[in-house]
Amino acid sequence: MSSEFGKNQATADALDSYLLLEKPEFAALITGNWGSGKTWFVEKYLEYAKAKEPGQVEKEVDQDQPDGEKTSDQPAFCYVSLFSITDSKEIDAALMTQMNPIFYSEKARFFGRFARFALERASSILPVNVKSNDISTCMDFFKNLCCHRPKKFVVVLDDLERTRLSPKIVLGYVSDLLKEADAKVILICSENNLSEQHNKIFLNFREKVVGMTLSIEPDIESVFNSSLKIIKNTNSNDNLKKFIINQKQNIIDIFNLSQDQNLRHIKRIITEFSRVFHSLSDAAQKNSEYLTNLLKYICIFSIGINSRKLILDESGFIEYTNANKDKIKK
């Protein structure tokens, strides 16, 4: 692997090794503080993992496989945020949607355990006097949907600390994925932000499911370089991109001085400055001193407002809220 993951190259290498395991029967946990770049890192890693995988090659029916299932060398990668999940069946539905070729990708296919959820939902709308052969027809339909089973199945469950589900339910679901679906599971969680109640439950059950714990170190350089991709490569954007690249150290210095180590601020700053830049006159766009000062103030206000350290009161005055929640008029 190239060193494209910067400070977190060791974590990427560890995930490489994990995905090579045939049937790990344990999940990999990626942890770190809020804003440290966990989700950004995993999204980037999944792009890398998908790109390096070989094209889909269906294997002939294996007599040892149930119901004559076919397997595919093309891996299935599914990402689900647990942020708004209130029932484990919603995870089923999210995964089914991503793997259904109708809703998501022509290369994706249903996986057996998720079709059971679909059958359960379908049964609720069947007529009261449903006949046994109708049930059989439904079962045959779902079996046909499930006949192309991916050999490699990778599920990412993000935002564990933000979900309303009990960690016990989530980890139980992960255990089912590992055992029933032969899946590889990557959990993303800021353990420091788990509620006291959920933290106790998580500590009691994590050892039964999690076999690899990896941490993410904030990597400002990588996030900065990645954020530049939001600026499309056009002639009109050449000067904008060159200016931001030249101002890289100034942006990082202000970010560090803010002591708010949320890497999302970097992308916000570049996005907001780009929007303002395109609204300027040609003369202003060529005035380096003006642009430098403008970028500095955008950095300060963007970080301050998005971290809720700078707010506007009813009269329009800017207030600064320090760590002790005391407000000082500016």
C-alpha positions as CSV (number, residue, x, y, z in Angstrom):
1,M,0.0,0.0,0.0
2,S,1.2,3.5,-0.7
3,S,1.5,6.0,2.2
4,E,-1.7,7.8,1.1
5,F,-3.2,7.7,4.6
6,G,-0.5,9.9,6.3
7,K,-0.4,9.6,10.0
8,N,-3.0,6.9,10.0
9,Q,-1.1,4.6,7.6
10,A,-0.7,1.9,10.3
11,T,-4.5,1.9,10.9
12,A,-5.1,1.4,7.2
13,D,-2.5,-1.4,7.1
14,A,-4.3,-3.1,10.0
15,L,-7.6,-2.9,8.2
16,D,-6.0,-4.4,5.1
17,S,-4.9,-7.4,7.2
18,Y,-8.4,-7.7,8.8
19,L,-10.2,-7.7,5.4
20,L,-7.9,-10.5,4.2
21,L,-9.1,-12.8,7.0
22,E,-11.4,-15.6,5.8
23,K,-13.8,-15.6,8.7
24,P,-12.6,-13.3,11.5
25,E,-15.6,-13.7,13.7
26,F,-14.7,-10.5,15.4
27,A,-15.2,-6.8,14.6
28,A,-12.6,-4.0,14.2
29,L,-13.3,-0.9,16.3
30,I,-12.1,2.5,15.1
31,T,-12.1,5.0,17.9
32,G,-11.1,8.6,18.4
33,N,-12.4,12.0,19.6
34,W,-15.2,13.8,17.8
35,G,-13.9,15.6,14.8
36,S,-10.7,13.6,14.6
37,G,-11.5,12.4,11.2
38,K,-12.7,8.8,11.8
39,T,-15.6,8.9,9.3
40,W,-13.5,10.7,6.7
41,F,-10.7,8.2,7.1
42,V,-13.0,5.2,6.7
43,E,-14.7,6.7,3.7
44,K,-11.3,7.2,2.1
45,Y,-10.2,3.7,3.1
46,L,-13.4,2.1,1.5
47,E,-12.7,4.0,-1.7
48,Y,-9.2,2.5,-1.7
49,A,-10.4,-1.0,-0.8
50,K,-13.1,-1.0,-3.6
51,A,-10.6,0.3,-6.2
52,K,-8.0,-2.4,-5.5
53,E,-10.5,-5.3,-5.5
54,P,-10.7,-7.4,-8.7
55,G,-13.7,-7.4,-11.0
56,Q,-16.7,-9.6,-10.3
57,V,-16.2,-13.2,-11.1
58,E,-19.1,-15.5,-10.3
59,K,-18.2,-19.0,-9.2
60,E,-20.1,-22.1,-10.2
61,V,-22.7,-23.5,-7.7
62,D,-20.9,-25.2,-4.8
63,Q,-22.7,-28.4,-3.7
64,D,-21.7,-27.7,-0.1
65,Q,-23.5,-24.3,-0.1
66,P,-27.1,-24.1,1.0
67,D,-29.7,-23.9,-1.7
68,G,-27.0,-24.0,-4.4
69,E,-26.0,-20.4,-3.8
70,K,-23.5,-18.8,-6.1
71,T,-20.7,-16.7,-4.7
72,S,-19.0,-13.7,-6.2
73,D,-15.5,-12.4,-5.7
74,Q,-16.8,-8.9,-6.0
75,P,-17.0,-7.6,-2.4
76,A,-20.0,-5.9,-1.0
77,F,-19.3,-2.7,1.0
78,C,-22.1,-1.2,3.1
79,Y,-21.9,1.9,5.3
80,V,-24.6,2.7,7.8
81,S,-24.8,5.6,10.2
82,L,-26.5,4.7,13.5
83,F,-27.3,8.3,14.2
84,S,-31.0,8.1,13.6
85,I,-31.5,4.3,14.0
86,T,-34.0,3.3,16.6
87,D,-34.6,-0.3,15.7
88,S,-32.1,-3.0,14.5
89,K,-34.5,-3.8,11.6
90,E,-33.7,-0.3,10.3
91,I,-30.1,-1.5,9.9
92,D,-31.4,-4.5,8.0
93,A,-33.4,-2.1,5.7
94,A,-30.4,0.2,5.2
95,L,-28.2,-2.7,4.2
96,M,-30.8,-4.3,2.0
97,T,-31.2,-1.0,0.1
98,Q,-27.5,-0.7,-0.5
99,M,-27.2,-4.3,-1.7
100,N,-30.4,-4.4,-3.8
101,P,-29.5,-4.0,-7.5
102,I,-32.7,-2.2,-8.1
103,F,-32.1,0.5,-5.5
104,Y,-28.4,0.8,-5.3
105,S,-26.0,-0.9,-7.7
106,E,-26.2,-3.3,-10.6
107,K,-23.3,-5.3,-9.2
108,A,-24.8,-5.6,-5.7
109,R,-27.0,-8.5,-4.6
110,F,-29.2,-9.4,-1.7
111,F,-27.7,-11.3,1.1
112,G,-29.7,-14.1,2.8
113,R,-30.4,-12.8,6.3
114,F,-31.7,-9.4,5.0
115,A,-34.3,-11.1,2.8
116,R,-35.8,-12.6,5.9
117,F,-36.5,-9.1,7.1
118,A,-38.2,-8.3,3.7
119,L,-40.3,-11.5,3.9
120,E,-41.4,-10.5,7.4
121,R,-42.5,-7.1,6.1
122,A,-44.2,-8.6,3.1
123,S,-46.2,-11.1,5.2
124,S,-47.8,-8.2,7.1
125,I,-49.6,-7.1,3.9
126,L,-50.6,-10.5,2.7
127,P,-54.4,-11.3,2.7
128,V,-55.8,-12.9,5.8
129,N,-56.7,-16.1,4.0
130,V,-53.3,-16.5,2.4
131,K,-52.7,-20.0,1.0
132,S,-49.6,-22.1,1.7
133,N,-48.6,-22.0,-2.0
134,D,-48.6,-18.2,-1.8
135,I,-46.1,-18.4,1.0
136,S,-44.0,-20.8,-1.0
137,T,-44.1,-18.4,-4.0
138,C,-42.8,-15.6,-1.8
139,M,-40.0,-17.9,-0.4
140,D,-39.0,-18.8,-4.0
141,F,-39.0,-15.2,-5.0
142,F,-36.7,-14.2,-2.1
143,K,-34.4,-17.3,-2.7
144,N,-34.0,-16.1,-6.3
145,L,-33.0,-12.6,-5.0
146,C,-30.5,-14.2,-2.7
147,C,-28.9,-16.6,-5.1
148,H,-25.8,-14.5,-5.8
149,R,-24.1,-14.3,-2.5
150,P,-21.0,-12.1,-2.2
151,K,-18.0,-13.9,-0.9
152,K,-16.7,-10.8,0.8
153,F,-19.1,-8.7,2.8
154,V,-17.9,-5.6,4.7
155,V,-20.3,-3.6,6.9
156,V,-19.3,-0.3,8.5
157,L,-21.5,0.9,11.4
158,D,-20.8,4.5,12.3
159,D,-21.8,6.9,15.1
160,L,-22.3,4.2,17.8
161,E,-22.1,6.9,20.4
162,R,-24.9,8.9,18.8
163,T,-27.5,6.1,18.4
164,R,-30.6,5.6,20.5
165,L,-30.1,1.9,20.4
166,S,-28.5,0.2,23.4
167,P,-24.9,-0.9,22.7
168,K,-26.0,-4.4,23.7
169,I,-28.4,-4.5,20.8
170,V,-25.8,-3.1,18.3
171,L,-23.1,-5.5,19.5
172,G,-25.6,-8.4,19.3
173,Y,-26.5,-7.4,15.8
174,V,-22.8,-7.3,14.9
175,S,-22.4,-10.8,16.4
176,D,-25.1,-12.0,14.0
177,L,-23.4,-10.4,11.1
178,L,-20.1,-12.1,12.0
179,K,-21.6,-15.5,12.5
180,E,-24.5,-15.7,10.2
181,A,-23.3,-13.7,7.3
182,D,-19.5,-14.3,7.6
183,A,-19.2,-10.6,7.4
184,K,-16.3,-8.3,8.3
185,V,-17.6,-5.5,10.5
186,I,-15.9,-2.1,11.1
187,L,-17.4,-0.2,14.1
188,I,-16.8,3.6,14.4
189,C,-17.2,5.1,17.8
190,S,-16.0,7.9,20.0
191,E,-15.8,6.0,23.2
192,N,-15.2,9.2,25.2
193,N,-18.6,10.5,24.1
194,L,-20.7,7.4,25.1
195,S,-23.2,8.2,27.8
196,E,-22.4,6.9,31.2
197,Q,-25.1,4.2,30.9
198,H,-24.1,3.2,27.4
199,N,-20.4,3.2,28.3
200,K,-21.0,0.6,31.1
201,I,-23.0,-1.7,28.7
202,F,-20.4,-1.2,25.9
203,L,-17.5,-2.2,28.3
204,N,-19.4,-5.3,29.4
205,F,-20.1,-6.6,26.0
206,R,-17.4,-5.3,23.6
207,E,-14.9,-8.1,24.4
208,K,-17.4,-10.6,23.1
209,V,-17.5,-8.9,19.7
210,V,-14.5,-6.6,19.2
211,G,-11.2,-8.2,18.5
212,M,-9.2,-5.3,17.1
213,T,-9.2,-1.7,18.4
214,L,-7.6,1.0,16.2
215,S,-7.3,4.7,16.8
216,I,-7.3,7.6,14.5
217,E,-4.9,10.5,14.9
218,P,-6.0,13.9,13.6
219,D,-4.2,14.4,10.3
220,I,-4.6,18.0,9.2
221,E,-2.4,17.7,6.2
222,S,-4.4,14.9,4.6
223,V,-7.7,16.5,5.4
224,F,-6.5,19.8,3.9
225,N,-5.3,18.2,0.7
226,S,-8.5,16.2,0.4
227,S,-10.7,19.3,1.0
228,L,-9.1,20.9,-2.1
229,K,-11.0,18.5,-4.2
230,I,-14.2,20.5,-3.7
231,I,-12.6,23.2,-5.9
232,K,-13.3,22.0,-9.5
233,N,-10.4,22.1,-11.9
234,T,-11.4,25.0,-14.2
235,N,-9.5,27.9,-15.4
236,S,-11.5,30.3,-13.2
237,N,-10.6,28.2,-10.2
238,D,-6.8,28.0,-10.8
239,N,-6.0,31.2,-9.0
240,L,-8.3,30.3,-6.1
241,K,-6.7,26.9,-5.6
242,K,-3.2,28.3,-5.8
243,F,-4.0,31.0,-3.3
244,I,-5.5,28.5,-0.8
245,I,-2.5,26.2,-1.2
246,N,-0.1,29.1,-0.5
247,Q,-2.2,30.0,2.6
248,K,-2.1,26.4,3.9
249,Q,0.1,27.1,6.8
250,N,-1.8,30.2,7.9
251,I,-5.1,28.1,7.9
252,I,-3.5,25.4,9.9
253,D,-1.9,27.9,12.4
254,I,-5.3,29.5,13.0
255,F,-6.9,26.0,13.3
256,N,-4.4,25.0,16.0
257,L,-4.7,28.3,17.9
258,S,-8.5,27.8,18.1
259,Q,-7.8,24.6,20.3
260,D,-10.9,23.1,18.7
261,Q,-9.5,20.1,17.0
262,N,-12.5,19.3,14.8
263,L,-11.1,18.6,11.3
264,R,-14.5,19.4,9.7
265,H,-13.5,23.1,10.2
266,I,-10.8,22.7,7.5
267,K,-13.3,21.7,4.8
268,R,-15.8,24.4,6.0
269,I,-13.2,27.1,5.7
270,I,-12.2,26.1,2.2
271,T,-15.9,25.8,1.1
272,E,-16.9,29.2,2.6
273,F,-13.8,31.1,1.3
274,S,-14.4,29.6,-2.2
275,R,-18.0,30.8,-2.1
276,V,-17.0,34.4,-1.1
277,F,-14.1,34.4,-3.5
278,H,-16.4,33.9,-6.5
279,S,-18.6,36.8,-5.4
280,L,-15.6,39.2,-5.5
281,S,-14.7,41.6,-8.3
282,D,-11.8,40.8,-10.6
283,A,-9.7,43.4,-8.9
284,A,-10.4,42.0,-5.4
285,Q,-9.6,38.5,-6.6
286,K,-6.1,39.7,-7.7
287,N,-5.4,41.6,-4.4
288,S,-3.3,39.2,-2.4
289,E,-3.2,41.4,0.8
290,Y,-7.0,41.8,0.7
291,L,-7.5,38.0,0.2
292,T,-5.1,37.1,3.0
293,N,-7.0,39.2,5.5
294,L,-10.3,38.0,4.2
295,L,-9.3,34.4,4.6
296,K,-8.0,35.1,8.1
297,Y,-11.3,36.5,9.3
298,I,-13.3,33.7,7.5
299,C,-11.1,31.1,9.4
300,I,-11.8,32.8,12.8
301,F,-15.5,33.3,12.3
302,S,-16.1,29.9,10.7
303,I,-14.3,28.0,13.5
304,G,-15.9,30.2,16.2
305,I,-19.4,30.0,15.0
306,N,-19.4,26.3,14.0
307,S,-17.9,25.4,17.4
308,R,-20.4,27.6,19.1
309,K,-17.8,29.8,20.7
310,L,-18.9,32.8,18.7
311,I,-22.6,33.6,18.7
312,L,-24.8,36.6,17.9
313,D,-27.1,38.0,20.5
314,E,-30.5,39.5,19.8
315,S,-29.0,42.9,19.1
316,G,-26.4,41.5,16.6
317,F,-23.4,41.8,19.0
318,I,-20.8,39.0,18.8
319,E,-20.3,37.1,22.0
320,Y,-17.5,34.8,22.9
321,T,-18.3,31.8,25.0
322,N,-15.3,30.4,26.9
323,A,-14.8,26.9,28.4
324,N,-16.6,28.1,31.6
325,K,-19.7,29.2,29.6
326,D,-19.0,32.9,30.6
327,K,-19.9,35.3,27.8
328,I,-17.7,38.2,27.1
329,K,-19.0,41.0,24.8
330,K,-16.7,41.8,21.9
